[in-house]
Amino acid sequence: MNTTKTYKKKRFWAGILLAQFLLFYTFSKVQIVVSFFENLFEFQKKIHQLLFAWIPFSFGDVLYILLGILLIYLIIKLFKKKTRSNVLFKILIILNTAYFTYQIFWGMLYFQTPIISKLPKTEVTLEIRKTLALEYLKKSKATRKLVKEDKNGVFVIKDLNTIQQEILNQQKTLPTFINQKESTTTNSFKPSLFGKTMSFTGILGYYNPFTAEAQFNAELPASYLLFTLSHESSHQLGFAREQEANFIGYLIGIHSKNPGLRYSTEYFTLKSLLNSIVNEDENFVKTALENYSAEMKRDRLNEKKFVTEHQGFLNEFFGFTNNLFLKSNQQEGSITYSYFIELLVRYKRINQ
């Protein structure tokens, strides 16, 4: 009798999970429903930041750790015949709860109106990208002279909290025709508890949709870190797509009065442009790299050193799985910057 009841419960929760997949897939095709979830996000992010921002460590990471321990415990119990049936039932409940919560708080934002539809159409030619690359090379060289260095002449950050506050302030200056989302004054940037592991994954930061915390890897070189903070801040605003978060991060940092944040943004933009050019004109990219200032070359070597020291299986595994995740959410994947570059080119056309 108990076996029959347990079987029916498992079948019920499996059916609920399937129904959720179908329901949220249908929701993603209906713009008025997607708009509802956008408005819901504006409400829930305030509540989440009120609840979790004051905690001095990443509460979202603690939740992930506890969930991981629970799942490991349940998986171990799966190998015991007496408890297997009940364990499957519990796992289905956890999956249903986690999936529903994720979609309500974050997942549906991947289907909001793309930023690109708000920008004028233009052809993204190789020559335009080359011109922009030279522009941002010049900007990067100039701004790099204004930032602080360590004893090895590498760009460093002396006051991270000031830059985090600057990012929040710059959210308020975003063009209204691109961003109608509410900025916040609440600092909810948190160094990830998984920082040392993250260094081996290629993941620079991530947004926690369950706590509205922007996690970052505190071990990153400064040239990576500051733009990463802008990027994760863009997720906190409600921009789910990775390349759109890059673009909003660009808008946050490019006009900043803080030279460190501005340099990190200009340098990221330059690297993105060169990355989009290299397969079409490798010599141009080589020449651009040779024309880096001595200071920029030191930063580039520092980045390469960081990457080399943290290469391995985890880097390849997370790069592969992240690429699949991005594509499953109607994004281009992590191996290309073309969408960010197209947004950049279209935006620059407005300001010509």
N, C-alpha and C positions, 0 to 999 in steps of 0.2 A: 504493500500500500504506500509506504513512504517512498519507495523507489519510483512509483508511478507519479506521485506528487512532485518529486524533485525533477523528473523528466519533463513534466508539464511546465514547471517554473522555468527550466532552462529554455524550453522551446518558446515560452512567452517572451523572455528577455532577449533571446536571439531575434525573435520577430520584431520586438521594439527597436533593436539596433538597426535592423534592415529598414524599418519604417522611418527611422531618423535619417538614414542615408538618403532615402528617396525624398523625404520632406524638405531637408535642407538643400538638396539639389534643385528641387522645384522652386524653393524660395530664392535661390541664387539667380533664377531667370526672371524674377518679377521685381522690377525696379522699386516699386512702392514699398515692398517688403524689405528690400536691402536698405532703403532710406530709413525705415523704422529702426533697423539695427544700428545704423549710423547714429541716430538720435539716442538710442539706448546706450551706446558706447559713451557718449558725452556725459550721460548721467552716471553710469557705473564707474567710469574712471575717476570721477571726483570722490565717490564713496571709497573706492579701493585706495586711492592716495591718502585719504583721511585715515583709513584704517592701518595702512602699512608703511607709509613714507617715513614716519617718525622712528621706526625700528632701525637701530644702527647697523643691522646686518640684513642680508637678503632673505626675507621671510619666504619668498617664492622658491628659493633653492632648498630651504628646509622642507617645504611641502613636497618638492620633487624627491628629496632623499627619503622622506617617510613613505611616499607612494612606492618608490623603488624597493624599499625594504619589505613593504607589504606584498608586492608582486613576487619578489624572490621567495618569500615565505609560502605564498600560495602555490607557486610553481613547484617547490619542493614537495608540498603536500599532494600535488598531482600524481606523484610517483607511488603514493600509497593507495592501494586499491579501495580501502575502507572509506577514505575521505574524498576520493577523486570526484565523485558526482557532485557533492556539495561545493567543492572548490571551484568547479567549472561554473556553477551557478553564481558564486560570489564574484568571480572574474568578469562574468557577463554584466553584473550590476555595476561594477567599477568602470568597465568600458562604456556602458551606457551613460553613466553619470559624467565621466570625464569628457566624452564626445559632445554631449549636450551642452555642458558648461563652456567648453571651448568654442563651439559654434555660436552660442549666445553672446559671449564676451568678445570674440575676435574673428572667428572663421568667416563670417558673412561679410566682413569688411574687405575681403579680397575681391568682392564683386561690385564694389561701389564704382561710380563713374570714373574712368581713368583720367588722370591729369592731362594726358596727351590730347584729349578731346577739347580742352580749354585753351589750347595753344594753336597758333596759325600753322597751316601746313607749309612745309618747305622741303626741298631736296637736301638730303644729308650727303653731300659729296665728299670725296677724299680731300679736295682742295680746301673746303670749308673747315674740315677737321684739322688739317695741317695749319691753317691760319689760326685757329683757336689754340692749337697746341703751342705755337710760338708765342701767342698772347699770354697763356698761362705759364709758360716757361719764364717769360719776362717778369710776370707778377710774382712768381714763386721766388725767383732770384732776389728781387727787391725786398719782399716781405721777410725772407729768411734772415736777412741782415739785422732785423729788429728783434728777433727772439733770443731767448737765453740758451746757453750751452753748458754741457758738463765739462769736466777736465779734458775729455777726449775730443772736444769740439763738436759734440752731437747734440741736437736739439733736445731740450728737456723742459719739463713743466715744474714750476715752483709752487703754484697754488691752483690745484685742480678744482677746488670748490668755487673759486672766482669764475673760472671758465664755465663751469656747470650753470652758474647763475646767469652768465652772459648768454648762454644758449637759450635759457628760458626767456630772457629779455628779448632776444632776437626772434623768438616765435611770434611776438606781437607785431613785427615789422613785415611779415610775409605778405605778398600781394593778395589782396582780397579776391581777385578773380580766380586765383588758384586755390586759396585756402579760406574756408568759411568755418573752420573748426576752432573751438575755444582753446586758447593758450592757458597755461597754468603758471602759478608762481611757486608751486610746491616742488621742491627738489627731491626727486625719487630715483636718482641715479645710485646704483649699488654695485660695488665690486663683487663679481661672482665668487661664490664659495668653491667653484670648480676651476678657478683661474689656472692653476698649474696644469690640469688636464686639458683645458681649452687651448693652451699654447700648442698642444700636439694635435689639435683637431682642425686648425685653420679657421675656427669660429672666433670672431673678434668681440662679439657681443650678441645679446638677444633680449627680446622683450618678453616679459612674463604676463600673459593675458589674465592670469588669475589674481594678480596682485598689483598690476599696473607699474611694476618696477622695471627700470631700464638697467639691465645687467651689462657689465663690461669686464673685460680681462685686464686687470690692473698691471699685468706684466708686459703689456704691449709697448713697443717703442712709441714715443710721444707723437711721432709723425703719423702713426696709425690711430692712436688713442683718441685724439681730439675730434677727428671727423667721425669716428665710431660713436662717440657720445652724441654728436649732432644727428647721426643716423638713427640711433635708438630713441632719441628725443622725438624724432619724426613719427616713429611707431607710437609713442605715447600720445601724440596728437591724434592718431587714428589713421595713419597711412600704412596700410598693411603690406602692399607690394614692395619687395626689396628695392627695386630700381627707382620706384617713386620715393621711397624713404631716402635713397641716395640724393635724389634731386631736391627734396625738401631740406635735407641736411646741407646741401650746397647753398641753397637760398639763405639758410640760417647763418652759415659761416662766412660766405663770400663778402658780405658788407660789414662784418663785425669789426669793432674798434680794437678788439684784442688781437694782437699780431700773431700769437700762437695759434688761435682758432682759425684765423684767416689763412695763415700759411698752410696748416694741415688741410684745409679745404681746397686751396689753390693747387697744392701738391697732389691731392687725390684726383682732382679734375685733370691735371696734366697727365698723370699716370693712366687714367681712364682713356683719354684721347690717344695717347701713344699706343695703348693696348689695342685700340680699335683700328689703328693704322698699320701696325707691324706686319700683318699678313699681306698687305697691299704695297707697302713701301718700307722695307726693312732698313734701307740705307738712311731714310729720313729719321727713323727712330734712333739709329746708332748715332747720327750727327747730333740729334737733340740731347741724347744722354751725355755725349762728349761736351756739350755746351752747358751742362749743369754747372752751377757755381761750385767752388771747392766745398762750401758748407753743405750744399745739397748732396754732393757726392758722398760726404761723410754720413749723412742721414740714410742715403740709399744703401751704403755698405752695412750700416747698422741694421736696417730692415732685412737685408739678405742674410746677415749673420743670425738674426732671430729666427728666420724661416729655416735656415740650414740646421740650426741646433734643435729644432722641434719637428723635423720631418719624421715620418714613420707611417705605420699601418693606420693609426687613428686618423691622421691627416687625410689619407686617401679614402678611408671609409666614410668619414663625415662629409667630405667633399662630394662623394657619390650620392649619399643619402639626402643631403641638403639640395642637391641638384634635382633629384626626383621630387622632393617636396615642393620646390618652387614651381616645377612644371605642372604638378598636380593642382596647383592653385592659380593656373593660367598666367604663369610668369615664364620668363625666357630661360631661367636657370642661371646658376652662378658663374658659368664659364664665359659669359658675354656681357659687355657693357653697352650694347647697342641701344637698348631702350633708354637708359640714362643719357647717352650721348644724343639721341634724337630729341629728348626733352630739353637738353641743354641748347642744342642748335636752334630749336623752335623758339625757346625763350630769348635767346640772344638776338633773334631776328626782330623781336618786339622793341628791343633797346638799341637798335641800329639807327 
